[in-house]
Amino acid sequence: MAAGFKYNIEPEPSVEERYDVSTGVRRRGPYKLDTTNLVVGSFLPSFTPIAADLVKKTAQVAIRVEVYEKFTTGSNTTLKIKKNSLAYKGMHLGNGAHGATINGIDKSYKAFDKLTLAADFGETLEAGTVLYEATEVSGTTPKVIANSALYERKQVEDGIVLVALLMRAFEIEPMKLAMPFSDIDKANMPHFQFNAPDATQSRQTASVAKASSSQDGLMSKEDKAKLDGIAAQANKYTLSAATSSALGGVKQGVKVDDATGQEDAHTKLNALLASLRTAGVIASK
């Protein structure tokens, strides 16, 4: 290198294997990337979720954000997300039931980016929740749904940007992906096999939802307080004996054989009455 010259070239980062590369299958031919709302000069990491038009041979990034810290609804317009997302000002976020519009992005924090929303999202979001770019503020419909993944790291440039895509991959490690996939993406990608997240690898995504009537989970403090308020043996119940004025428990009487004649009928009737009294069905003498 000649003296006096300084080259500030970004080195190619060392990428940890994000899936079993022996299972990766690429789609035929390059795809033209839609760079709308992408920053020129930035890099898209490998395995970024992509919505590919297989007929027109075009590709669009399925922009997703992962919640960094639990968001509690109720006049709350601050949402912390994991860093290095492709979120942009004016983008709609959604999860299928609720949504919000991004008014601002603060990237000055080391561990997370802070989004300022135009209004409360309308739902409490646990850490690790993945939200998609929605078509409108209601958040009910994703702008695109991924069906592919970016094969290799690619720089966003002015003009035409051609990319290679994966159509199949197995043993995908979600914790190692730079860009998250939403559940709606995964459901649309039958040839991609995602491993279950390893809760020991990330503090932010090791969250367990509260238990519900249909799903196991953690007990809420409210349910714990209710449980503590139940007295010992509160559900222990002793059935009282029946009386002439109240229902109660009775026992099965002893067997009384059928009478065989008129003389025997008197004896059997007395035996039957004795059995019913002993069982508590009728009052004693």
C-alpha positions in Angstrom: 0.0 0.0 0.0 1.4 3.4 -1.0 2.3 5.8 1.8 -0.3 8.5 2.4 -3.2 6.4 1.3 -5.8 5.0 3.7 -8.5 2.6 2.6 -11.5 2.4 4.8 -13.0 -0.8 3.4 -15.5 -2.7 5.6 -14.1 -6.2 6.1 -16.3 -9.2 5.3 -17.6 -10.3 8.7 -17.0 -13.8 10.0 -20.4 -15.6 9.8 -21.4 -18.4 12.1 -23.1 -21.3 10.3 -26.8 -20.5 10.5 -28.1 -23.7 9.0 -26.9 -27.1 7.7 -25.3 -25.8 4.5 -25.3 -29.3 3.0 -29.1 -29.1 2.9 -29.3 -25.7 1.2 -30.8 -25.5 -2.3 -30.7 -22.3 -4.3 -33.5 -21.0 -6.6 -32.6 -20.9 -10.3 -31.3 -17.6 -11.7 -30.7 -14.3 -10.0 -33.6 -12.2 -8.7 -34.0 -8.5 -8.9 -34.1 -7.0 -5.4 -36.7 -4.3 -4.6 -34.6 -1.7 -2.7 -37.5 0.5 -1.7 -36.9 1.7 1.9 -33.5 0.1 2.1 -30.5 2.2 2.9 -28.0 2.5 0.0 -24.6 1.3 1.1 -26.0 -1.0 3.8 -25.6 -4.7 3.8 -28.3 -7.4 3.9 -27.1 -10.3 6.0 -27.3 -13.9 4.6 -30.6 -15.6 5.4 -32.6 -12.4 5.4 -36.3 -13.4 4.9 -37.3 -12.7 1.3 -40.6 -12.7 -0.6 -39.8 -13.9 -4.1 -42.0 -13.6 -7.2 -41.1 -16.8 -9.0 -42.6 -15.7 -12.2 -41.3 -12.1 -12.4 -38.0 -13.1 -10.8 -38.2 -10.2 -8.3 -37.4 -10.2 -4.6 -38.6 -8.1 -1.7 -37.3 -8.1 1.8 -39.8 -9.3 4.4 -39.0 -6.7 7.1 -39.5 -8.0 10.6 -38.6 -6.7 14.0 -38.0 -8.6 17.2 -39.2 -7.2 20.6 -36.2 -6.7 22.9 -38.0 -6.0 26.1 -41.6 -6.7 27.2 -44.0 -4.0 25.9 -47.0 -3.3 28.2 -50.0 -1.8 26.5 -51.8 1.2 27.9 -50.9 4.7 26.4 -47.4 3.3 25.7 -45.7 4.6 22.6 -42.1 3.3 23.3 -41.1 -0.1 21.9 -37.6 -1.5 22.3 -36.5 -3.9 19.5 -33.4 -5.8 18.7 -30.7 -3.9 16.9 -29.9 -4.0 13.2 -33.5 -4.3 12.0 -34.6 -2.8 8.7 -37.4 -0.8 10.3 -37.9 2.7 9.0 -39.9 5.8 9.9 -43.5 5.6 8.7 -43.5 1.8 8.6 -46.6 0.0 9.9 -46.0 -2.8 12.4 -48.5 -5.6 13.0 -49.1 -9.1 14.5 -52.4 -10.0 12.8 -54.6 -8.5 15.6 -53.1 -5.1 16.4 -50.7 -2.6 14.9 -49.0 0.8 15.1 -47.0 3.2 12.9 -43.3 4.0 13.6 -42.9 7.8 14.1 -39.2 7.6 15.0 -36.2 5.3 15.6 -33.5 6.0 18.2 -30.4 3.9 17.5 -28.1 5.5 20.1 -28.5 2.6 22.6 -25.9 -0.2 22.6 -28.2 -3.1 23.3 -31.4 -2.1 21.4 -33.1 0.4 19.2 -36.0 2.4 20.6 -39.1 2.9 18.4 -41.5 5.8 19.0 -44.9 4.7 17.9 -47.7 7.1 16.7 -50.1 5.4 19.2 -50.1 2.5 21.6 -49.8 -0.9 19.9 -52.9 -2.1 21.6 -51.5 -5.4 23.0 -48.9 -6.4 25.5 -45.9 -8.0 23.7 -43.4 -10.4 25.3 -39.7 -10.2 24.6 -38.8 -12.3 21.6 -42.1 -11.6 19.8 -41.6 -11.0 16.0 -43.7 -8.3 14.4 -44.0 -7.9 10.6 -44.3 -4.9 8.3 -48.0 -4.4 7.7 -49.9 -2.9 4.9 -51.8 -0.5 7.2 -51.8 0.7 10.8 -54.4 -1.9 11.9 -51.6 -4.5 11.6 -53.9 -7.3 10.4 -52.2 -8.0 7.0 -48.4 -8.4 6.3 -47.0 -6.4 3.4 -45.3 -9.5 2.1 -44.8 -13.1 3.4 -41.4 -14.7 3.0 -41.0 -17.9 0.9 -37.2 -17.7 0.5 -34.0 -16.6 2.3 -31.1 -14.6 1.0 -28.3 -16.9 0.0 -25.4 -14.6 0.8 -24.6 -11.2 2.2 -25.5 -8.5 -0.2 -24.8 -4.7 -0.4 -27.7 -2.4 -1.3 -26.6 -0.2 -4.2 -28.1 2.4 -6.5 -29.5 0.8 -9.7 -30.3 -2.9 -10.2 -29.3 -5.3 -7.4 -29.4 -9.0 -8.2 -29.5 -11.6 -5.4 -29.3 -15.3 -5.1 -32.0 -17.0 -3.0 -32.4 -20.2 -1.0 -35.5 -22.3 -1.6 -34.7 -25.0 1.0 -32.6 -25.3 4.2 -32.7 -27.6 7.3 -31.4 -27.3 10.8 -31.9 -23.5 10.9 -30.7 -22.0 14.1 -33.1 -19.0 14.9 -30.8 -17.6 17.5 -28.0 -17.2 14.9 -30.1 -15.4 12.4 -29.4 -11.7 11.9 -33.0 -11.1 10.7 -35.9 -12.9 12.3 -38.7 -14.8 10.6 -42.3 -14.4 11.8 -44.6 -17.4 12.4 -46.6 -16.5 9.3 -43.3 -16.7 7.2 -42.4 -20.1 8.7 -45.9 -21.4 7.9 -45.3 -20.4 4.3 -41.9 -22.1 4.0 -42.5 -25.9 4.0 -39.0 -26.6 2.7 -37.3 -24.7 5.6 -36.9 -26.5 8.9 -36.3 -24.2 11.9 -34.9 -25.6 15.1 -36.5 -24.7 18.4 -34.8 -21.7 20.0 -32.2 -22.4 22.7 -33.4 -20.5 25.8 -29.8 -20.5 27.2 -28.4 -18.5 24.3 -30.3 -15.3 24.7 -31.6 -13.4 27.7 -34.0 -11.4 25.5 -35.8 -14.4 23.9 -35.8 -16.7 26.9 -39.4 -15.7 27.8 -42.1 -18.0 28.9 -45.7 -16.9 28.5 -48.2 -17.0 31.4 -50.2 -20.2 31.7 -53.8 -20.2 30.2 -56.7 -22.6 30.2 -55.3 -24.1 27.0 -51.5 -23.7 27.3 -48.8 -24.5 29.9 -46.7 -21.6 31.2 -45.8 -19.5 34.2 -48.3 -18.7 36.9 -49.2 -15.0 37.2 -48.9 -13.2 40.5 -52.6 -12.7 40.5 -53.2 -16.5 40.2 -50.6 -17.1 42.9 -52.4 -14.7 45.3 -55.7 -16.6 44.6 -54.0 -19.9 45.3 -52.5 -18.7 48.6 -55.9 -17.4 49.7 -57.4 -20.9 49.6 -57.5 -22.5 53.1 -56.0 -25.9 53.7 -58.4 -28.7 52.8 -60.9 -26.1 51.6 -62.3 -28.6 49.1 -62.5 -31.5 51.6 -66.2 -32.4 51.9 -67.9 -34.8 54.2 -71.3 -36.0 53.1 -73.8 -35.8 56.0 -76.3 -38.6 56.6 -79.8 -38.2 55.1 -82.7 -37.2 57.3 -86.4 -36.9 56.9 -85.9 -33.2 55.9 -82.5 -33.1 54.1 -80.8 -35.0 51.4 -77.6 -36.9 52.4 -75.6 -40.0 51.9 -76.9 -43.5 52.2 -75.3 -46.9 52.1 -76.3 -49.9 50.1 -78.5 -52.2 52.1 -77.9 -55.8 52.6 -79.4 -58.3 50.1 -82.9 -59.5 50.9 -84.1 -62.5 48.9 -87.5 -62.6 47.2 -90.3 -64.1 49.3 -91.3 -67.6 48.3 -94.7 -67.7 49.9 -97.3 -65.8 52.0 -95.8 -66.9 55.2 -92.3 -66.0 54.1 -93.4 -62.6 52.8 -93.8 -61.2 56.4 -90.3 -62.3 57.3 -88.8 -60.9 54.1 -90.6 -57.6 54.5 -89.2 -57.1 58.0 -85.8 -58.0 56.7 -86.1 -55.4 53.9 -87.2 -52.7 56.3 -84.3 -53.5 58.6 -81.8 -53.3 55.7 -83.2 -49.9 54.6 -83.0 -48.5 58.2 -79.4 -49.7 58.5 -78.5 -48.1 55.2 -80.1 -44.8 56.3 -82.7 -44.8 53.5 -85.6 -44.7 56.0 -85.6 -43.5 59.6 -85.0 -45.9 62.4 -87.8 -46.8 64.8 
